Amino acid sequence: MVLKYLALTSLIVLYSLMFIGGYVSSAGLGLTCPDWPLCPSGLFPTEQYLIEWTHRTVAATAGALIITTAVSCWFTKNSNKHIKLTGLLAGIFVITQITLGALVIDLKLQALLVAIHLGIGILLFAMVLLTTLFAFRLEKTTIQTKL
């Protein structure tokens, strides 16, 4: 039961992250905050860094949720091989995304890395979506009683 809502929350936060990331990219704000993981203003942003800081904060939240969901897939009693696989892939992809996000900033938005970051993001979304769908299809354990 908890896995269903954990996976759904991960999916919603990830979708929000992709929306914010698209805005950051299309508005040309990718290097607004040139340091990684924190902006030059430190833990709390000034107005100048607010949009990029929001993207990074939502990314950290999504990462934590996705990794928690991936681990939960392996420890949930009714889990099958499909949800374990998609959960594992989501965990691998989110770690890859974090690494790529840092490289994209450090290498000043190198076009190939930005494209790979987008592609892995789409794969990550697909795995989180599948994990959520599989979580909602897990059979409930029934308790049989004799009358």
Buried (B, 14 or more C-beta within 10 A) or exposed (E): EEBBEBBBBBBBBBBBBBEBBEEBBEEEBBEBBEEBEBBEBEEEBEEEBBBBBBBBEBBEBBBEBBBBBBBBBEEBEEBEEBBBBBBBBBBBBBBBBBEBBEBBBEEEEEEEBBEBBBEBBEBBBBBBBBBBBBBEEBEEEEEEEEE
